[in-house]
Amino acid sequence: MSKKVSRRQFLTYTLGGTAGFLASGMLFPMVRFAIDPILRKGEKGNFHDVNLKESEVTDIPKQVKFTEHRKDGWYNPPKGETLTAWVVRVKGEIIALSPICKHLGCTVNWNSNPMYKNEFFCPCHFGRYYKDGTNVPGTPPPKPLDRYEVKVENGRVLIGPLQKT
């Protein structure tokens, strides 16, 4: 006794199989995108010599530049990406602050507005930060500036990975 497949069942199986194949083709990239960070091995942060001696760090922020090699999607500049940090000594501790404002991502500068002396100032929307990177209450930035890891080796200041706040 043979069981025959009707025309309707054949079309249902064919369309169901095709729909399943197309759906898996669309879902696979989304699933891969979601789990890729879990599968990727973390990179250990490198420390960069910023050509600054420990004795040169004072309570007045000093801007330093350094180059970091990192791949960001398809963007991978061969000479690396030039980054900037503000290095200052606060209560005896050397800290390195990111110059990126936490309000809209503009660049902050030290002592650049005569109305706000001894503060980091963001010209985009008048964001202000104290010397230690904390935001001035009542100004647009919702959070303090991000800090870089800092260590001193052989009397030289080294800047490491960015620590998001």
Helices and strands as residue ranges (DSSP letters): H 7-39, E 48-53, G 54-56, E 62-68, E 81-90, E 93-97, E 109-110, E 120-122, E 127-129, E 147-153, E 156-163
